[in-house]
């Protein structure tokens, strides 16, 4: 591929750099020359504050998207779950890489391994201190761990594991995908099934963003696209958009390819976990956004909009 290097913008965390390097390697295999540009975001600067206090998902993507719009980089690489559904004018998600395990994971200290969820819960006992900054995870896990206390934890995966092993928490809830990509999947004590904890929309998917008017880069990036991940992400993002979007809401959604169709399940809960609203439908693979809107309508008719509005006000 002729022309100047394709500049890839990314956060500087180990996981973000892993993702950017993975995209860069695929572009190089296709004949492109690449350059990785590290960009510090507001989310990186506010590591001491809980995510629920920082206002918006764009904390992790704004500066990277700005650099893309300003033509300081040609490609932005994101964890899809960090992206808002309303992208800046002129940008698009051009490709998605194959989805890694989208489940959330329960992680115990290194000295207390467990092979399955019942064993891990038995090890924890009734009054465990759980580290997670996710309102979605907390709300879904309160019924599973009614005596536990949930406390915010920030920092990269290595930092969180160090805090866990130092005794600051009895367990963590982390994304399986990030742990597996960083080579610490062996620390997963138990993956949480979807009927216990529905993951964040987009979890496990790497999204590659470009400018709509950059035909050269778009053509190169489109070669990397995994249709299965793209279809699932389209359904999940359509659901979020139909429910009003937003960051740090107790909203989970996961679309799974099953027997030639798309199976989308979603959950909305109150912050205290007392109200749980679920919806699930199957739909054709060529209409993922329609399926997402249908499941959102089912949730809404069961009262999900009122629950989410109460969370936003809180």
LUMTI-902601 format. One record per residue: x, y, z of N, C-alpha, C in turn; residue in one letter. Coordinates in pm, whole numbers, padded with zeros to 5 digits, always signed. Atoms other than C-alpha are relative to their C-alpha. Layout:
! LUMTI-902601
XYZXYZXYZA;...
//
This chain:
! LUMTI-902601
+00085-00119+00000+00000+00000+00000+00089+00124+00000X;-00084-00118+00010+00158+00327-00110-00056+00114+00083X;+00044-00117-00075+00141+00660+00066+00064+00006+00137X;-00059-00017-00132+00235+00788+00411-00052-00105+00098X;+00047+00097-00100+00203+00570+00724-00140+00035+00049X;+00130-00019-00064-00142+00521+00870+00024+00020+00149X;-00024-00034-00141-00131+00689+01210-00119-00047+00084X;+00103+00059-00084-00323+00499+01478-00001+00070+00135X;+00013-00067-00129-00447+00700+01777-00058-00093+00104X;+00043+00090-00107-00489+00520+02108+00033+00059+00135X;-00041-00029-00137-00485+00563+02483+00131-00073+00029X;-00131+00056-00031-00161+00471+02655+00000-00116+00097X;+00002+00114-00091-00280+00193+02885+00050-00125-00071X;-00053+00123+00060-00136-00153+02831-00105-00068-00087X;+00106+00062+00079-00471-00284+02710-00026+00079-00128X;+00024-00083+00119-00528+00010+02474+00113-00018-00101X;-00113+00019+00091-00179-00031+02330-00003-00140-00063X;+00014+00135+00057-00240-00404+02287-00099+00005-00116X;+00103-00008+00104-00554-00323+02088+00052+00073-00124X;-00053-00077+00112-00380-00060+01875+00107-00079-00075X;-00104+00081+00063-00086-00292+01810-00062-00113-00081X;+00069+00106+00074-00326-00570+01706-00053+00053-00133X;+00050-00061+00123-00489-00337+01454+00116+00034-00094X;-00116-00034+00081-00149-00213+01337+00062-00120-00068X;-00057+00122+00059-00023-00567+01281-00083-00050-00117X;+00088+00043+00109-00326-00652+01071+00014+00091-00122X;-00020-00093+00112-00279-00339+00860+00134-00024-00069X;-00132+00029+00058+00090-00420+00814-00004-00128-00084X;+00012+00124+00075-00001-00772+00702-00069+00024-00135X;+00069-00036+00125-00222-00607+00440+00083+00092-00087X;-00091-00078+00083+00075-00406+00314+00013+00146+00037X;-00008-00141-00040+00033-00076+00500+00116+00023+00097X;-00096-00043-00102+00295+00111+00699-00080+00074+00106X;+00080-00060-00107+00165+00220+01040+00089+00070+00102X;-00065-00072-00110+00259+00452+01324-00103+00012+00113X;+00091-00008-00114+00103+00436+01672+00025+00131+00076X;-00006-00129-00069+00029+00771+01838-00078-00012+00130X;+00064+00011-00131-00044+00767+02211-00060+00135+00040X;+00072-00121-00036-00301+01021+02331-00057-00017+00140X;+00050+00005-00137-00382+01098+02692-00141+00059+00004X;+00139-00044-00005-00756+01129+02765-00036+00047+00141X;+00048-00041-00132-00955+01285+03048-00021-00120+00090X;+00018+00120-00080-01039+00933+03162+00128-00047+00063X;-00130+00038-00057-00668+00868+03213+00041+00097+00110X;-00038-00101-00099-00628+01193+03409-00081-00009+00128X;+00091+00003-00114-00917+01120+03645-00004-00138+00063X;-00006+00136-00049-00800+00783+03771-00043-00015+00146X;+00034+00011-00143-00879+00865+04135-00149+00017+00025X;+00142-00024-00019-01249+00942+04077-00082-00115-00055X;+00087+00105+00053-01526+00682+04040-00059+00042-00134X;+00057-00031+00131-01661+00658+03687-00138+00062+00011X;+00134-00054-00015-02010+00736+03814-00001+00148+00029X;-00008-00143-00030-01887+01083+03911+00060+00081-00114X;-00075-00072+00104-01708+01169+03588-00082+00035-00122X;+00094-00061+00092-02009+01223+03370-00025-00064-00133X;+00027+00044+00137-01962+01070+03027+00102-00101-00047X;-00092+00097+00060-01814+00781+02834+00106+00068-00083X;-00096-00065+00090-01640+01031+02609+00130+00037+00071X;-00126-00020-00072-01380+01072+02886+00111-00085-00060X;-00101+00092+00050-01202+00776+02725+00024+00012-00150X;-00014-00004+00145-01246+00870+02361+00009+00142-00058X;+00015-00134+00057-01292+01248+02321+00129+00050-00065X;-00124-00054+00055-00928+01347+02276+00047-00078-00122X;-00039+00080+00115-00869+01059+02037-00086+00035-00121X;+00088-00041+00109-01173+01151+01830+00034+00140-00050X;-00040-00135+00041-01063+01515+01833+00124-00005-00088X;-00121+00014+00081-00721+01413+01702-00032-00054-00139X;+00043+00055+00128-00893+01215+01428-00065+00109-00086X;+00066-00108+00073-01110+01511+01329+00100+00105-00046X;-00101-00100+00032-00806+01740+01333+00109-00054-00092X;-00093+00066+00092-00616+01494+01108+00140-00018+00058X;-00127+00032-00066-00343+01440+01365+00024-00150+00000X;-00009+00145+00019-00417+01066+01334-00100-00038-00109X;+00086+00047+00108-00589+00860+01065-00100-00105+00045X;+00083+00108-00052-00741+00582+01273-00007+00015+00152X;+00014+00006-00145-00879+00566+01627-00043-00141+00037X;+00033+00135-00046-00890+00234+01811-00059+00010+00140X;+00070-00010-00127-01138+00198+02097-00053-00137+00044X;+00090+00104-00049-01300-00057+02320-00141+00048-00031X;+00131-00045+00046-01649-00045+02171-00090+00041+00116X;+00088-00033-00113-01811-00033+02515+00026+00141+00053X;-00032-00135-00045-01639+00304+02579-00059+00108-00090X;+00045-00097+00099-01798+00470+02277-00148+00036+00020X;+00139-00042-00002-02116+00676+02281-00065-00034-00133X;+00069+00034+00124-02384+00601+02023-00005+00117-00097X;+00001-00119+00087-02375+00959+01892+00143+00040-00032X;-00137-00030+00039-02045+00982+01708+00010+00144-00054X;-00019-00134+00056-01900+01321+01611-00023+00002-00151X;+00025-00015+00143-01999+01446+01267+00130-00020-00078X;-00117+00026+00084-01760+01316+01004+00076-00126+00034X;-00069+00123-00040-01651+01001+01191-00095-00118-00010X;+00080+00122+00005-01768+00642+01161+00080-00117+00056X;-00063+00128-00032-01697+00296+01296+00011-00076-00132X;-00024+00059+00132-01541+00149+00982+00017-00151+00008X;-00022+00143-00012-01452-00195+01115-00001-00041+00147X;-00010+00060-00133-01474-00422+01417+00081-00128-00012X;-00074+00126-00002-01237-00703+01507-00085-00109+00064X;+00077+00109-00061-01364-01048+01611-00014+00019+00151X;+00030-00024-00141-01525-01036+01954+00071-00102+00089X;-00056+00084-00104-01336-01173+02251-00113-00034+00098X;+00099+00040-00099-01525-01337+02542-00066+00124+00062X;+00062-00124-00048-01784-01068+02632-00043-00004+00146X;+00052+00012-00136-01865-01197+02980+00083+00080+00102X;-00072-00053-00115-01778-01024+03304+00060-00115+00078X;-00071+00105-00072-01545-01214+03532+00013+00035+00148X;-00028-00012-00143-01523-01267+03907+00144-00044+00022X;-00143+00027-00018-01158-01252+04012+00031+00000+00149X;-00041+00012-00140-01035-01375+04352+00150+00023+00012X;-00145-00012-00018-00690-01315+04504+00074-00122-00053X;-00078+00109+00061-00414-01526+04353+00010-00121+00090X;-00012+00111-00095-00403-01739+04669-00130-00077+00018X;+00129+00064-00021-00771-01833+04641-00067-00029-00135X;+00058+00029+00131-00841-01982+04298-00133-00076+00013X;+00125+00075+00006-01182-02121+04204-00029-00033-00146X;+00018+00047+00136-01294-02314+03900-00137+00032-00058X;+00134-00030+00050-01662-02219+03876-00065+00101+00093X;+00066-00106-00076-01909-01960+04000-00047-00045+00138X;+00040+00042-00135-02064-02159+04288+00117-00013+00096X;-00118+00015-00086-01716-02241+04421+00055+00137+00039X;-00051-00134-00028-01606-01878+04392-00089+00073+00100X;+00091-00065-00093-01917-01751+04570+00013-00061+00140X;-00019+00065-00130-01863-02007+04847+00126+00050+00069X;-00124-00052-00055-01507-01884+04892-00019+00141+00054X;+00020-00140-00041-01625-01523+04917-00073+00013+00132X;+00080-00015-00121-01875-01579+05194-00103+00111-00014X;+00115-00089+00004-02153-01339+05289+00034+00148-00002X;-00029-00144-00015-01977-01007+05354+00127+00040-00075X;-00119-00026+00081-01725-00980+05076+00009+00146-00040X;-00027-00135+00052-01565-00651+04970+00036-00016-00148X;-00015+00019+00143-01600-00634+04591+00043+00132-00064X;-00048-00119+00070-01407-00389+04376-00057+00009-00140X;+00050-00029+00134-01594-00249+04075-00055+00142-00001X;+00052-00136+00014-01680+00099+03950-00124+00005-00087X;+00109+00007+00095-01966-00019+03729-00135-00009+00071X;+00136+00003-00053-02323+00068+03830-00074-00122-00055X;+00066+00114+00063-02443-00197+03584+00033-00130+00071X;-00041+00124-00066-02241-00473+03747-00054-00008+00142X;+00044+00000-00139-02327-00372+04102-00149-00033+00008X;+00145+00020-00007-02701-00358+04036-00039-00144-00030X;+00033+00139+00033-02702-00706+03881+00053-00099+00102X;-00063+00095-00092-02479-00863+04145-00051+00011+00143X;+00056-00011-00135-02658-00734+04454-00086-00121+00036X;+00078+00119-00038-02910-01022+04439+00085-00126+00016X;-00087+00118-00008-02625-01272+04392+00087+00006+00125X;-00086-00022-00117-02412-01123+04673-00067+00103+00092X;+00078-00099-00075-02669-00956+04902+00072+00059+00121X;-00070-00053-00116-02430-00912+05194+00130+00070-00034X;-00128-00058+00041-02138-00777+04991-00004+00151+00002X;-00016-00144+00019-02009-00422+04983+00076+00021-00131X;-00062-00029+00130-01918-00276+04644+00067+00135+00007X;-00077-00123-00009-01645-00013+04625+00066+00032-00133X;-00063-00037+00128-01507+00187+04331+00147-00040-00004X;-00142+00026+00021-01173+00086+04187+00035+00046-00140X;-00046-00050+00129-00985+00258+03905+00142-00050-00024X;-00134+00044+00035-00658+00194+03727-00005-00111-00103X;-00004+00106+00100-00543-00055+03467-00014-00137+00065X;+00024+00135-00051-00587-00430+03502+00109-00041+00098X;-00110+00038-00089-00243-00481+03657-00013+00069+00136X;+00016-00075-00124-00306-00209+03916-00112-00059+00084X;+00114+00056-00073-00642-00358+04010+00033-00137+00060X;-00039+00131-00052-00500-00709+04044+00096+00015+00118X;-00092-00024-00111-00222-00572+04267-00076+00039+00127X;+00081-00040-00115-00479-00406+04494-00076-00119+00058X;+00070+00120-00045-00676-00731+04510+00093-00090+00079X;-00094+00091-00065-00371-00941+04598+00060+00059+00127X;-00049-00065-00121-00264-00682+04858-00104+00001+00112X;+00101+00011-00104-00587-00743+05046-00098+00115+00010X;+00093-00112-00005-00775-00424+04962-00143-00042-00034X;+00130+00052+00037-01064-00630+04821+00002-00152+00014X;+00012+00146+00000-01193-00985+04848-00016-00055-00141X;+00017+00042+00139-01274-00998+04477-00017+00123-00086X;+00024-00104+00100-01293-00788+04162-00098-00053-00103X;+00077+00033+00119-01536-00780+03873+00065+00074-00117X;-00070-00056+00115-01351-00725+03545-00057-00061-00128X;+00040+00056+00129-01416-00781+03176+00094-00115-00037X;-00082+00115+00041-01298-01124+03064+00087+00035-00119X;-00072-00029+00123-01193-00983+02727+00134+00067+00026X;-00123-00071-00028-00937-00741+02864+00103-00088+00068X;-00094+00088-00069-00785-01002+03093+00062-00100-00096X;-00052+00099+00095-00753-01255+02814+00099+00065-00098X;-00089-00068+00095-00598-01002+02576+00134+00034+00063X;-00124-00036-00068-00340-00907+02837+00076-00123+00052X;-00070+00121-00041-00246-01269+02904-00018-00038+00144X;+00025+00035-00140-00392-01286+03255-00137-00068+00014X;+00126+00071-00006-00699-01489+03167-00001-00111+00104X;-00008+00102-00103-00574-01752+03408-00041+00049+00138X;+00044-00056-00128-00666-01515+03692-00153+00004+00013X;+00146+00000-00007-01036-01541+03605-00045-00117+00087X;+00047+00105-00090-01191-01733+03893-00129-00061-00051X;+00126+00050+00057-01534-01760+03730-00055+00104-00096X;+00067-00089+00094-01690-01609+03419-00148+00004+00038X;+00139-00016-00042-02036-01470+03497-00093-00026-00118X;+00092+00028+00111-02311-01621+03278-00092+00118-00023X;+00083-00114+00037-02541-01381+03099-00126+00011+00086X;+00118-00008-00083-02836-01475+03319+00032+00051+00141X;-00042-00061-00126-02632-01354+03618+00039+00145-00019X;-00047-00136+00025-02471-01045+03469+00013+00023-00150X;-00006-00034+00142-02548-00914+03121+00108+00106-00018X;-00112-00094+00015-02234-00734+02996-00041+00133-00060X;+00022-00131+00061-02202-00378+02875-00014-00015-00150X;+00009+00003+00147-02311-00318+02515+00137+00025-00062X;-00129-00015+00067-02007-00362+02294+00116-00066+00070X;-00112+00057-00075-01801-00543+02557+00067-00112-00079X;-00078+00102+00070-01524-00754+02404+00028+00031-00146X;-00018-00036+00140-01531-00574+02067+00096+00119-00012X;-00088-00111+00034-01249-00355+01933-00059+00071-00122X;+00059-00080+00108-01392-00075+01718+00108+00088-00062X;-00097-00082+00072-01185+00100+01451-00075+00114-00067X;+00070-00120+00045-01293+00455+01374+00086+00079-00098X;-00071-00081+00098-01199+00667+01073-00085+00121-00038X;+00077-00111+00059-01302+00988+00899-00075-00051-00123X;+00081+00042+00114-01578+00941+00645+00064+00041-00133X;-00054-00052+00126-01385+01145+00386+00140-00054-00031X;-00134+00054+00020-01060+00948+00418-00012-00136-00071X;+00026+00122+00076-01113+00694+00141+00116-00098+00007X;-00116+00088-00003-00758+00559+00149+00003-00082+00129X;-00005+00071-00128-00767+00473+00520-00122-00090+00017X;+00121+00081-00013-01126+00351+00509+00014-00130-00077X;-00016+00120+00082-01040+00108+00230+00093-00100+00068X;-00094+00089-00069-00746-00031+00429-00064-00064+00123X;+00059+00048-00124-00944-00062+00751-00115-00098-00027X;+00114+00086+00030-01249-00223+00589+00041-00145-00024X;-00049+00137+00022-01035-00525+00501+00008-00079+00130X;-00015+00066-00130-01008-00599+00876-00135-00035+00063X;+00131+00008-00065-01382-00599+00943-00049-00143+00019X;+00062+00128-00031-01541-00897+01114-00151+00019-00001X;+00144-00025+00011-01907-00905+01003-00079-00044+00122X;+00075+00050-00115-02024-01112+01300+00003+00099+00116X;-00011-00100-00107-01891-00861+01553-00074+00128-00037X;+00068-00121+00043-02023-00572+01346-00150-00009+00013X;+00144+00019-00012-02374-00715+01338-00044+00005+00146X;+00033-00001-00143-02378-00778+01712+00008+00141+00057X;-00017-00136-00052-02248-00429+01785-00111+00092-00050X;+00107-00084+00054-02509-00270+01557-00129-00019+00079X;+00121+00027-00078-02790-00440+01751+00010+00062+00138X;-00017-00051-00137-02649-00345+02091+00000+00152+00004X;-00003-00145+00003-02582+00016+01995-00137+00059-00034X;+00134-00047+00033-02928+00054+01843-00090-00005+00123X;+00078+00010-00124-03080-00063+02171+00033+00115+00094X;-00043-00109-00089-02875+00186+02372-00053+00134-00050X;+00048-00125+00057-02965+00468+02134-00150+00017+00022X;+00145-00009-00017-03336+00386+02155-00040+00028+00143X;+00030-00025-00140-03321+00401+02534+00060+00130+00051X;-00051-00130-00039-03150+00738+02537+00148+00006+00029X;-00145+00000-00018-02786+00632+02565+00039+00033+00142X;-00047-00042-00131-02577+00756+02852+00108-00091+00055X;-00112+00071-00061-02280+00647+03060-00035-00042+00141X;+00016+00047-00137-02272+00447+03380-00146-00020+00037X;+00137+00040-00026-02631+00332+03349-00004-00151+00025X;+00014+00145-00022-02739-00011+03481-00074-00065-00116X;+00056+00052+00124-02803-00127+03125+00100-00098-00061X;-00085+00099+00064-02662-00447+02979-00068-00052-00125X;+00055+00056+00124-02704-00594+02631+00105-00088-00066X;-00092+00090+00068-02551-00886+02446-00074-00068-00115X;+00056+00064+00119-02623-01010+02094+00089-00119-00039X;-00072+00122+00030-02524-01366+02011-00051-00060-00131X;+00038+00069+00122-02523-01536+01671-00041-00143+00035X;+00050+00132-00036-02731-01852+01699-00086-00057-00114X;+00076+00072+00103-02845-02088+01421-00050+00091-00111X;+00034-00086+00111-02842-01824+01151-00085+00119+00035X;+00076-00115-00046-03021-01562+01359+00080+00073+00108X;-00063-00079-00104-02929-01297+01613-00089-00004+00124X;+00072+00009-00128-03032-01349+01976+00048+00116+00088X;-00036-00118-00078-03036-01021+02170-00075-00002+00132X;+00061-00011-00131-03096-01008+02543+00056+00123+00070X;-00041-00124-00067-03084-00699+02761-00065+00007+00137X;+00051-00018-00135-03141-00592+03118+00015+00145+00041X;-00006-00130-00066-03218-00267+03296-00037-00022+00146X;+00029+00017-00142-03207-00251+03675+00003+00135+00070X;-00018-00115-00088-03253+00005+03946+00137-00008+00064X;-00135-00002-00057-02932+00110+04121+00013-00099+00115X;-00007+00092-00114-03020-00099+04428-00026-00144-00039X;+00023+00136+00046-03093-00405+04215-00137-00055+00032X;+00133+00049-00039-03450-00427+04348-00092-00018-00119X;+00080+00010+00122-03605-00371+04006+00087-00053-00113X;-00074+00062+00110-03486-00594+03724-00096-00021-00117X;+00085+00012+00118-03638-00564+03376+00083-00064-00111X;-00072+00073+00104-03531-00811+03110-00084-00009-00127X;+00068+00022+00127-03616-00852+02744+00093-00079-00091X;-00080+00083+00090-03505-01092+02474-00078-00030-00126X;+00061+00032+00129-03579-01145+02107+00105-00059-00094X;-00084+00046+00110-03439-01317+01800-00041+00075-00125X;+00030-00070+00124-03414-01152+01463+00098-00039-00109X;-00089+00032+00113-03255-01183+01118+00133+00074+00010X;-00134-00058-00008-02886-01111+01082+00011+00130-00080X;-00013-00119+00085-02946-00846+00816-00080+00119+00053X;+00073-00111-00058-03160-00627+01045+00033+00018+00149X;-00037-00008-00142-02962-00588+01370-00054+00124+00070X;+00048-00122-00064-03067-00228+01434-00150-00010+00030X;+00143+00020-00025-03435-00322+01399-00019-00085+00125X;+00008+00086-00118-03385-00599+01654+00032+00079+00127X;-00036-00080-00116-03212-00357+01891-00113+00092+00044X;+00111-00089-00033-03501-00113+01871-00121-00076+00054X;+00112+00080-00049-03755-00389+01924+00021-00040+00146X;-00028+00038-00139-03585-00510+02242-00006+00123+00091X;+00011-00124-00077-03556-00150+02361-00147+00034+00026X;+00143-00027-00017-03932-00109+02304-00060-00095+00104X;+00049+00095-00100-03999-00425+02507+00041+00044+00141X;-00046-00049-00130-03788-00290+02792-00079+00123+00043X;+00072-00124-00032-03960+00048+02773-00143-00029+00045X;+00138+00031-00036-04307-00105+02785-00010-00063+00137X;-00002+00060-00134-04204-00285+03104+00049+00097+00107X;-00037-00101-00098-04093+00040+03269+00146+00040+00003X;-00144-00025-00003-03724+00060+03177+00033+00148-00010X;-00031-00143+00014-03735+00426+03074-00014+00073+00133X;+00018-00064-00131-03868+00527+03416+00116-00034+00092X;-00113+00041-00085-03594+00326+03587+00125+00075-00039X;-00121-00069+00046-03320+00479+03372-00006+00150+00029X;+00013-00142-00030-03457+00830+03418+00025+00027+00148X;-00027-00014-00144-03450+00780+03796+00150-00007+00028X;-00146+00011-00016-03085+00672+03766+00068+00127-00046X;-00061-00123+00050-03000+00977+03557-00018+00115+00098X;+00024-00107-00098-03160+01209+03811+00086-00019+00124X;-00081+00027-00120-02970+01037+04093+00147+00031-00025X;
//
